[in-house]
């Protein structure tokens, strides 16, 4: 099998109230997101044409600790990222599988329920950081594109549609 490090930025133009899974169509939030969507489409071609097994991981925020309120939804601990990669290699058959790389966060936007053949069982949760991240309250503007959309700062950079 092949495990491709894609990104949630392939679908970053969905709003925070929308729930996504690996069947969600691309809505890239940046040229970086476009490049990751292209990589997923290339993987799909190789699965269809050559019968390869490929998992595309739309990784959220892989980091040692959550550092931003957005991370309460997108964070994936390094141990959970490793668990996800191992689960892909342990899957009996991947075909073309898209998964969201995220820990078991309470405020999650994404689901991997569409891919039961990959037994990824995240163990970490970003919620432990919520009190510190909101110690002065949540002063974010919900209409700010960096807050409104799942892609966060990738959407906000150069955003002109108001």
Secondary structure, DSSP 8 states (H G I E B T S, - for coil): -EEEEEEGGGGTTSBTT--EETTS----SSHHHHHHHHHHHHHHHHHHHH---EEEEEE-EE-SS--STTHHHHEE-HHHHHHHHHHHHHSS--SEEEEEE----TT--EE-TT-TTS-------GGGGHHHHTTT-----TTSHHHHBTTTHHHHTT----
